[in-house]
Amino acid sequence: MQSFGKKLRECREVKKISQNELAKLIEAHHSIIGKYERDEVKPSIDVVVKIANTLNTTVGYLLGETKDNNALQDPLMLKHLNEINNLPNKEKEALLLTLDAFLRDFKTKQAFSS
């Protein structure tokens, strides 16, 4: 399981926000975000709520209490979806066809293994 600091950094990088920008948005000292990300300091629950709201994620995700199956709440999945969305149409269609084939194969294997 990833630490709070690693999840915070992942979410912040997906949103393309610097540590200084995040500190300003949550009204904190500019050096504290780095300390949170290195797991040197644990934030209060109020600060975690501010961070989660600012980064469009959940407190549970940041604290490792939930795995957030919702792709729009998972920063890594959101990053990949954004990258796919920015591909040229031809490449996007090819990738989606490959993904469809993979998912069909996966579901078929699951159905027969039960």
N, CA and C atoms as a LAMMPS dump frame, in Angstrom:
ITEM: TIMESTEP
0
ITEM: NUMBER OF ATOMS
342
ITEM: BOX BOUNDS ff ff ff
-5.0000000000000000e+02 5.0000000000000000e+02
-5.0000000000000000e+02 5.0000000000000000e+02
-5.0000000000000000e+02 5.0000000000000000e+02
ITEM: ATOMS id mol type element x y z
1 1 1 N 0.849 -1.177 0
2 1 2 C 0 0 0
3 1 3 C 0.898 1.244 0
4 2 1 N 0.54 2.197 -0.831
5 2 2 C 1.293 3.444 -0.903
6 2 3 C 1.031 4.298 0.333
7 3 1 N 2.047 5.041 0.72
8 3 2 C 1.91 5.942 1.858
9 3 3 C 1.095 7.169 1.465
10 4 1 N 0.673 7.915 2.478
11 4 2 C -0.044 9.163 2.225
12 4 3 C 0.79 10.075 1.339
13 5 1 N 2.07 10.206 1.662
14 5 2 C 2.943 11.102 0.904
15 5 3 C 3.027 10.744 -0.569
16 6 1 N 3.142 9.448 -0.853
17 6 2 C 3.224 9.014 -2.256
18 6 3 C 1.913 9.269 -2.987
19 7 1 N 0.803 9.018 -2.308
20 7 2 C -0.496 9.27 -2.939
21 7 3 C -0.714 10.763 -3.163
22 8 1 N -0.284 11.565 -2.197
23 8 2 C -0.399 13.013 -2.34
24 8 3 C 0.397 13.479 -3.553
25 9 1 N 1.628 13.039 -3.655
26 9 2 C 2.465 13.449 -4.788
27 9 3 C 1.857 13.001 -6.113
28 10 1 N 1.389 11.755 -6.161
29 10 2 C 0.77 11.231 -7.378
30 10 3 C -0.419 12.102 -7.796
31 11 1 N -1.288 12.407 -6.851
32 11 2 C -2.472 13.224 -7.149
33 11 3 C -2.076 14.632 -7.587
34 12 1 N -1.105 15.196 -6.91
35 12 2 C -0.654 16.556 -7.242
36 12 3 C -0.05 16.596 -8.642
37 13 1 N 0.759 15.598 -8.982
38 13 2 C 1.389 15.571 -10.302
39 13 3 C 0.378 15.346 -11.417
40 14 1 N -0.636 14.522 -11.151
41 14 2 C -1.69 14.312 -12.15
42 14 3 C -2.399 15.626 -12.454
43 15 1 N -2.615 16.438 -11.423
44 15 2 C -3.279 17.737 -11.6
45 15 3 C -2.315 18.805 -12.125
46 16 1 N -1.023 18.444 -12.235
47 16 2 C 0.01 19.372 -12.724
48 16 3 C 0.071 20.641 -11.875
49 17 1 N 0.076 20.415 -10.559
50 17 2 C 0.161 21.508 -9.592
51 17 3 C 1.497 21.369 -8.862
52 18 1 N 2.236 22.455 -8.73
53 18 2 C 3.501 22.42 -7.99
54 18 3 C 3.216 22.352 -6.489
55 19 1 N 4.243 22.014 -5.733
56 19 2 C 4.099 22 -4.281
57 19 3 C 3.729 23.386 -3.769
58 20 1 N 4.362 24.41 -4.318
59 20 2 C 4.055 25.783 -3.892
60 20 3 C 2.613 26.158 -4.202
61 21 1 N 2.14 25.779 -5.399
62 21 2 C 0.754 26.093 -5.772
63 21 3 C -0.229 25.401 -4.837
64 22 1 N 0.031 24.127 -4.543
65 22 2 C -0.863 23.399 -3.645
66 22 3 C -0.864 24.045 -2.26
67 23 1 N 0.308 24.423 -1.786
68 23 2 C 0.39 25.078 -0.473
69 23 3 C -0.457 26.349 -0.447
70 24 1 N -0.385 27.142 -1.5
71 24 2 C -1.198 28.367 -1.566
72 24 3 C -2.684 28.036 -1.581
73 25 1 N -3.049 27.014 -2.359
74 25 2 C -4.466 26.654 -2.481
75 25 3 C -5.067 26.171 -1.161
76 26 1 N -4.25 25.523 -0.341
77 26 2 C -4.775 25.046 0.949
78 26 3 C -4.365 25.961 2.097
79 27 1 N -3.779 27.111 1.741
80 27 2 C -3.381 28.128 2.719
81 27 3 C -2.403 27.574 3.758
82 28 1 N -1.317 26.96 3.238
83 28 2 C -0.282 26.401 4.109
84 28 3 C 1.077 26.963 3.703
85 29 1 N 2.064 26.767 4.542
86 29 2 C 3.429 27.212 4.243
87 29 3 C 3.969 26.391 3.068
88 30 1 N 4.73 27.039 2.203
89 30 2 C 5.183 26.386 0.972
90 30 3 C 6.045 25.145 1.204
91 31 1 N 6.742 25.046 2.308
92 31 2 C 7.632 23.895 2.529
93 31 3 C 6.909 22.661 3.066
94 32 1 N 5.691 22.825 3.551
95 32 2 C 5.01 21.718 4.219
96 32 3 C 4.597 20.608 3.253
97 33 1 N 4.269 20.946 2.013
98 33 2 C 3.83 19.921 1.062
99 33 3 C 4.952 18.907 0.831
100 34 1 N 6.175 19.379 0.669
101 34 2 C 7.316 18.47 0.512
102 34 3 C 7.48 17.554 1.715
103 35 1 N 7.267 18.094 2.9
104 35 2 C 7.365 17.283 4.12
105 35 3 C 6.268 16.225 4.157
106 36 1 N 5.053 16.605 3.719
107 36 2 C 3.973 15.616 3.642
108 36 3 C 4.337 14.522 2.64
109 37 1 N 4.844 14.927 1.47
110 37 2 C 5.146 13.959 0.417
111 37 3 C 6.286 13.02 0.803
112 38 1 N 7.195 13.477 1.637
113 38 2 C 8.29 12.622 2.115
114 38 3 C 7.896 11.862 3.392
115 39 1 N 6.649 12.019 3.798
116 39 2 C 6.12 11.377 5.011
117 39 3 C 6.919 11.757 6.257
118 40 1 N 7.443 12.979 6.269
119 40 2 C 8.159 13.491 7.443
120 40 3 C 7.191 14.074 8.464
121 41 1 N 6.065 14.58 7.985
122 41 2 C 5.058 15.214 8.835
123 41 3 C 3.696 14.672 8.418
124 42 1 N 2.863 14.395 9.403
125 42 2 C 1.494 13.946 9.126
126 42 3 C 0.548 15.137 9.254
127 43 1 N -0.27 15.395 8.227
128 43 2 C -1.205 16.518 8.306
129 43 3 C -2.398 16.195 9.201
130 44 1 N -3.042 17.24 9.672
131 44 2 C -4.281 17.054 10.433
132 44 3 C -5.374 16.606 9.47
133 45 1 N -6.442 16.081 10.01
134 45 2 C -7.548 15.633 9.164
135 45 3 C -8.149 16.806 8.4
136 46 1 N -8.173 17.986 9.007
137 46 2 C -8.689 19.171 8.308
138 46 3 C -7.854 19.481 7.073
139 47 1 N -6.549 19.342 7.197
140 47 2 C -5.658 19.599 6.063
141 47 3 C -5.85 18.522 4.995
142 48 1 N -6.008 17.273 5.408
143 48 2 C -6.23 16.189 4.445
144 48 3 C -7.512 16.444 3.662
145 49 1 N -8.549 16.916 4.334
146 49 2 C -9.812 17.246 3.654
147 49 3 C -9.585 18.355 2.632
148 50 1 N -8.85 19.398 3
149 50 2 C -8.559 20.495 2.061
150 50 3 C -7.782 19.984 0.85
151 51 1 N -6.785 19.142 1.114
152 51 2 C -5.975 18.594 0.021
153 51 3 C -6.839 17.743 -0.903
154 52 1 N -7.65 16.862 -0.332
155 52 2 C -8.51 15.994 -1.141
156 52 3 C -9.45 16.82 -2.005
157 53 1 N -10.069 17.832 -1.429
158 53 2 C -10.976 18.685 -2.197
159 53 3 C -10.24 19.427 -3.301
160 54 1 N -9.06 19.926 -3.003
161 54 2 C -8.277 20.681 -3.982
162 54 3 C -7.83 19.793 -5.136
163 55 1 N -7.493 18.537 -4.834
164 55 2 C -6.984 17.624 -5.859
165 55 3 C -8.072 16.734 -6.46
166 56 1 N -9.325 17.002 -6.112
167 56 2 C -10.462 16.233 -6.639
168 56 3 C -10.323 14.734 -6.4
169 57 1 N -9.962 14.379 -5.191
170 57 2 C -9.912 12.982 -4.807
171 57 3 C -10.63 12.851 -3.47
172 58 1 N -10.497 11.706 -2.83
173 58 2 C -11.176 11.498 -1.555
174 58 3 C -10.157 11.371 -0.426
175 59 1 N -10.61 11.672 0.773
176 59 2 C -9.776 11.49 1.953
177 59 3 C -9.406 10.014 2.076
178 60 1 N -10.37 9.157 1.844
179 60 2 C -10.126 7.714 1.921
180 60 3 C -9.033 7.254 0.983
181 61 1 N -9.016 7.807 -0.227
182 61 2 C -7.97 7.426 -1.183
183 61 3 C -6.606 7.884 -0.679
184 62 1 N -6.512 9.129 -0.25
185 62 2 C -5.226 9.654 0.226
186 62 3 C -4.704 8.887 1.438
187 63 1 N -5.609 8.438 2.297
188 63 2 C -5.21 7.722 3.509
189 63 3 C -5.062 6.22 3.286
190 64 1 N -5.341 5.762 2.076
191 64 2 C -5.195 4.346 1.772
192 64 3 C -6.322 3.485 2.288
193 65 1 N -7.444 4.11 2.646
194 65 2 C -8.575 3.357 3.188
195 65 3 C -9.485 2.805 2.105
196 66 1 N -9.447 3.402 0.93
197 66 2 C -10.262 2.925 -0.18
198 66 3 C -9.399 2.819 -1.416
199 67 1 N -9.797 1.93 -2.306
200 67 2 C -9.082 1.781 -3.566
201 67 3 C -9.761 2.552 -4.68
202 68 1 N -10.832 3.239 -4.392
203 68 2 C -11.55 4.038 -5.386
204 68 3 C -11.589 3.375 -6.751
205 69 1 N -12.562 2.504 -6.937
206 69 2 C -12.717 1.854 -8.231
207 69 3 C -13.182 2.82 -9.301
208 70 1 N -13.638 3.989 -8.907
209 70 2 C -14.072 5.002 -9.858
210 70 3 C -12.847 5.572 -10.558
211 71 1 N -12.755 5.367 -11.874
212 71 2 C -11.583 5.805 -12.644
213 71 3 C -11.356 7.3 -12.526
214 72 1 N -12.413 8.056 -12.332
215 72 2 C -12.255 9.502 -12.248
216 72 3 C -11.713 9.942 -10.893
217 73 1 N -11.679 9.052 -9.931
218 73 2 C -11.106 9.364 -8.622
219 73 3 C -9.69 8.812 -8.482
220 74 1 N -9.306 7.864 -9.351
221 74 2 C -7.975 7.267 -9.306
222 74 3 C -7.032 8.114 -10.153
223 75 1 N -6.091 8.804 -9.529
224 75 2 C -5.23 9.721 -10.278
225 75 3 C -4.451 9.069 -11.412
226 76 1 N -3.963 7.85 -11.204
227 76 2 C -3.201 7.187 -12.259
228 76 3 C -4.103 6.853 -13.443
229 77 1 N -5.315 6.367 -13.155
230 77 2 C -6.256 6.056 -14.228
231 77 3 C -6.661 7.33 -14.958
232 78 1 N -6.884 8.384 -14.214
233 78 2 C -7.246 9.666 -14.819
234 78 3 C -6.133 10.172 -15.727
235 79 1 N -4.899 10.01 -15.28
236 79 2 C -3.748 10.42 -16.097
237 79 3 C -3.742 9.651 -17.415
238 80 1 N -3.939 8.326 -17.334
239 80 2 C -3.946 7.515 -18.553
240 80 3 C -5.111 7.885 -19.468
241 81 1 N -6.27 8.12 -18.884
242 81 2 C -7.422 8.506 -19.702
243 81 3 C -7.173 9.832 -20.412
244 82 1 N -6.554 10.769 -19.726
245 82 2 C -6.224 12.052 -20.355
246 82 3 C -5.221 11.875 -21.483
247 83 1 N -4.23 11.013 -21.272
248 83 2 C -3.238 10.76 -22.315
249 83 3 C -3.884 10.111 -23.535
250 84 1 N -4.771 9.157 -23.296
251 84 2 C -5.478 8.505 -24.405
252 84 3 C -6.331 9.521 -25.142
253 85 1 N -7.018 10.36 -24.405
254 85 2 C -7.884 11.366 -25.011
255 85 3 C -7.113 12.342 -25.897
256 86 1 N -5.834 12.558 -25.599
257 86 2 C -5.015 13.481 -26.378
258 86 3 C -4.351 12.84 -27.592
259 87 1 N -4.531 11.536 -27.767
260 87 2 C -3.96 10.866 -28.937
261 87 3 C -4.708 11.276 -30.202
262 88 1 N -4.031 11.205 -31.354
263 88 2 C -4.752 11.411 -32.62
264 88 3 C -5.832 10.335 -32.766
265 89 1 N -6.899 10.637 -33.48
266 89 2 C -8.048 9.73 -33.586
267 89 3 C -7.674 8.329 -34.045
268 90 1 N -6.791 8.214 -35.019
269 90 2 C -6.418 6.896 -35.547
270 90 3 C -5.776 6.036 -34.457
271 91 1 N -4.846 6.613 -33.717
272 91 2 C -4.178 5.883 -32.645
273 91 3 C -5.142 5.581 -31.495
274 92 1 N -6.022 6.526 -31.206
275 92 2 C -7.01 6.319 -30.145
276 92 3 C -7.923 5.142 -30.497
277 93 1 N -8.398 5.091 -31.736
278 93 2 C -9.27 3.994 -32.167
279 93 3 C -8.545 2.657 -32.087
280 94 1 N -7.277 2.618 -32.503
281 94 2 C -6.501 1.376 -32.438
282 94 3 C -6.338 0.916 -30.992
283 95 1 N -6.041 1.841 -30.109
284 95 2 C -5.877 1.502 -28.697
285 95 3 C -7.189 0.997 -28.101
286 96 1 N -8.292 1.642 -28.433
287 96 2 C -9.59 1.22 -27.898
288 96 3 C -9.99 -0.154 -28.419
289 97 1 N -9.668 -0.462 -29.677
290 97 2 C -9.937 -1.802 -30.214
291 97 3 C -9.121 -2.85 -29.457
292 98 1 N -7.869 -2.543 -29.2
293 98 2 C -7.007 -3.455 -28.446
294 98 3 C -7.542 -3.643 -27.03
295 99 1 N -7.952 -2.561 -26.41
296 99 2 C -8.506 -2.624 -25.061
297 99 3 C -9.794 -3.449 -25.033
298 100 1 N -10.664 -3.243 -26.007
299 100 2 C -11.902 -4.03 -26.094
300 100 3 C -11.594 -5.519 -26.205
301 101 1 N -10.622 -5.872 -27.055
302 101 2 C -10.253 -7.28 -27.233
303 101 3 C -9.697 -7.855 -25.929
304 102 1 N -8.859 -7.095 -25.254
305 102 2 C -8.299 -7.548 -23.983
306 102 3 C -9.407 -7.786 -22.957
307 103 1 N -10.333 -6.839 -22.836
308 103 2 C -11.414 -6.966 -21.855
309 103 3 C -12.329 -8.149 -22.172
310 104 1 N -12.63 -8.351 -23.452
311 104 2 C -13.443 -9.501 -23.861
312 104 3 C -12.754 -10.806 -23.461
313 105 1 N -11.447 -10.894 -23.753
314 105 2 C -10.672 -12.085 -23.421
315 105 3 C -10.642 -12.305 -21.908
316 106 1 N -10.431 -11.245 -21.156
317 106 2 C -10.382 -11.333 -19.699
318 106 3 C -11.716 -11.827 -19.138
319 107 1 N -12.817 -11.265 -19.624
320 107 2 C -14.145 -11.664 -19.133
321 107 3 C -14.452 -13.112 -19.489
322 108 1 N -14.029 -13.534 -20.67
323 108 2 C -14.245 -14.919 -21.089
324 108 3 C -13.479 -15.87 -20.178
325 109 1 N -12.228 -15.552 -19.902
326 109 2 C -11.424 -16.395 -19.013
327 109 3 C -12.035 -16.457 -17.618
328 110 1 N -12.544 -15.332 -17.136
329 110 2 C -13.182 -15.305 -15.814
330 110 3 C -14.425 -16.179 -15.791
331 111 1 N -15.216 -16.112 -16.857
332 111 2 C -16.459 -16.874 -16.916
333 111 3 C -16.186 -18.375 -16.892
334 112 1 N -15.115 -18.81 -17.551
335 112 2 C -14.822 -20.236 -17.619
336 112 3 C -14.016 -20.744 -16.431
337 113 1 N -13.436 -19.854 -15.66
338 113 2 C -12.661 -20.29 -14.498
339 113 3 C -13.526 -20.415 -13.251
340 114 1 N -14.744 -19.924 -13.309
341 114 2 C -15.632 -19.961 -12.134
342 114 3 C -16.234 -21.312 -11.925
